[in-house]
Amino acid sequence: MAVTKEKVLEILRTVKDPELNRDLVSLGMIREVKVEGELVKVEVALTTGGCPLKKQIADEVKRAVSTLPEVSEVEVELSVMTPEERARIFGAKPKKEHLGIRDVRFVLAVASGKGGVGKSTVSVNLAVALNLKGFKTGIMDADLYGPNVPLLMGFDEAERPEVVAGKIQPLVRHGVKVMSFAFLAPPGQPFVWRGPLVGKALRELAEVVEWGPLDFLLVDLPPGTGDAPLSVCQTYQPKGVIMVTTPQELSVADVRRCAKMFEDLKVPVLGLVENMAYLRLEGREVSVFGEGGGERLSRELRVPLLIRIPLAPEVNRLKEPVVLHSETEAAKAFLELADKVIESVFKK
Ligand SMILES: Nc1ncnc2c1ncn2[C@@H]1O[C@H](COP(=O)(O)OP(=O)(O)OP(=O)(O)O)[C@@H](O)[C@H]1O
């Protein structure tokens, strides 16, 4: 006798999404189960096309269904949830007027496929550059797992924002308003976030931080394609995203995956920033991490390569954003990046 759909669903209730820590059936991720004799076909809808855990989820589904004695073969098809399906898990999109960003003209996200490529460095220097060009700018450090923005902006570890009438007032440095998860944690002790709490924390913070009128709010996203960047995008609904990469092939592959996630979320990629693109030695550009990754990716994704930022010791050494030192090559590059971002936002 063939297995029943109900039995398949029952066994799938034992398979959990590793990040959300809930079973696939109650999450609504099992879109379809088809039984054809001893063959069972399962369609699993992922929260995002770029889900880094998709192989693990597919393998788990296969393994669980194969344990049923009536089943000899299992086929798993992966698809992607619609925005409505995702909203059922993560909650409906909040309305902008209920959030502290109601008076922000343009929210832009800064993203990277993986950690350590200089995403936060690009965020802070771009934010300061936009301010230097006369635009009121803020930066939301939404990288819950490695909130580095306060350090890069030169804040002391113990500095904390004020709360006025129940609303958090972002701190100001170099003319830029700054809020970070690091301001909420006890000094030196990062929070440990578990999947389901991430979306909730991000949403609550977006409600209680009062940004006031701003031209630009840059949101420094957590790296990668997990549920955290997804939740941030749903909460802040950015007008566009700037993607940071380094020239290595690996990092380029990660960006490709990440770009796919933004495509699914309907957030346009404004362009790429190739960071650590070259080292200037005796007037020559020396490629340290390979060559042309940014250009290749720009052609492939059909998005502009906005700027190439040099690998420069002063980016790391200074206790404040390098863009404040206008004589440096890196500062000139960040100022040019600001021009490109302004142009691309006002053109749209
Ligand atoms: N162009 C550059 N030249 C020299 N050092 C750089 C450059 N860009 C970034 N760095 C250094 O690389 C390190 C990582 O940068 P950053 O924290 O901005 O990366 P990230 O992608 O935001 O990392 P994470 O995802 O872990 O938060 C920092 O020490 C930073 O100073």
The ligand as an SDF file (V2000), in Angstrom:
LIG
                    3D

 31 33  0  0  0  0  0  0  0  0999 V2000
   40.2440   49.2970    2.0680 N   0  0  0  0  0  0  0  0  0  0  0  0
   40.7560   48.8520    3.2050 C   0  0  0  0  0  0  0  0  0  0  0  0
   42.0770   48.9600    3.4720 N   0  0  0  0  0  0  0  0  0  0  0  0
   42.6040   48.4980    4.6400 C   0  0  0  0  0  0  0  0  0  0  0  0
   41.9000   47.9180    5.6010 N   0  0  0  0  0  0  0  0  0  0  0  0
   40.5680   47.7770    5.3990 C   0  0  0  0  0  0  0  0  0  0  0  0
   39.9330   48.2350    4.2100 C   0  0  0  0  0  0  0  0  0  0  0  0
   38.5980   47.9560    4.3050 N   0  0  0  0  0  0  0  0  0  0  0  0
   38.4200   47.3560    5.4910 C   0  0  0  0  0  0  0  0  0  0  0  0
   39.5880   47.2470    6.1570 N   0  0  0  0  0  0  0  0  0  0  0  0
   39.8040   46.6330    7.4830 C   0  0  0  0  0  0  0  0  0  0  0  0
   39.3090   45.2900    7.4250 O   0  0  0  0  0  0  0  0  0  0  0  0
   38.6950   44.9220    8.6440 C   0  0  0  0  0  0  0  0  0  0  0  0
   37.2770   44.4410    8.3730 C   0  0  0  0  0  0  0  0  0  0  0  0
   36.5090   45.5380    7.9420 O   0  0  0  0  0  0  0  0  0  0  0  0
   34.9660   45.7030    8.3340 P   0  0  0  0  0  0  0  0  0  0  0  0
   34.7490   45.5240    9.7900 O   0  0  0  0  0  0  0  0  0  0  0  0
   34.5120   46.9740    7.6970 O   0  0  0  0  0  0  0  0  0  0  0  0
   34.3800   44.4450    7.5420 O   0  0  0  0  0  0  0  0  0  0  0  0
   32.9120   43.8560    7.5190 P   0  0  0  0  0  0  0  0  0  0  0  0
   32.7300   43.3060    6.1620 O   0  0  0  0  0  0  0  0  0  0  0  0
   31.9350   44.8730    7.9840 O   0  0  0  0  0  0  0  0  0  0  0  0
   33.0680   42.7120    8.5700 O   0  0  0  0  0  0  0  0  0  0  0  0
   31.9250   41.9920    9.4380 P   0  0  0  0  0  0  0  0  0  0  0  0
   31.0000   41.4180    8.4500 O   0  0  0  0  0  0  0  0  0  0  0  0
   32.7210   40.9800   10.2120 O   0  0  0  0  0  0  0  0  0  0  0  0
   31.2970   43.0530   10.2780 O   0  0  0  0  0  0  0  0  0  0  0  0
   38.7670   46.1470    9.5410 C   0  0  0  0  0  0  0  0  0  0  0  0
   39.8770   46.0110   10.3910 O   0  0  0  0  0  0  0  0  0  0  0  0
   38.9790   47.3000    8.5710 C   0  0  0  0  0  0  0  0  0  0  0  0
   39.6910   48.3720    9.1510 O   0  0  0  0  0  0  0  0  0  0  0  0
  1  2  1  0
  2  3  1  0
  2  7  2  0
  3  4  2  0
  4  5  1  0
  5  6  2  0
  6  7  1  0
  6 10  1  0
  7  8  1  0
  8  9  2  0
  9 10  1  0
 10 11  1  0
 11 12  1  0
 11 30  1  0
 12 13  1  0
 13 14  1  0
 13 28  1  0
 14 15  1  0
 15 16  1  0
 16 17  2  0
 16 18  1  0
 16 19  1  0
 19 20  1  0
 20 21  2  0
 20 22  1  0
 20 23  1  0
 23 24  1  0
 24 25  2  0
 24 26  1  0
 24 27  1  0
 28 29  1  0
 28 30  1  0
 30 31  1  0
M  END
$$$$
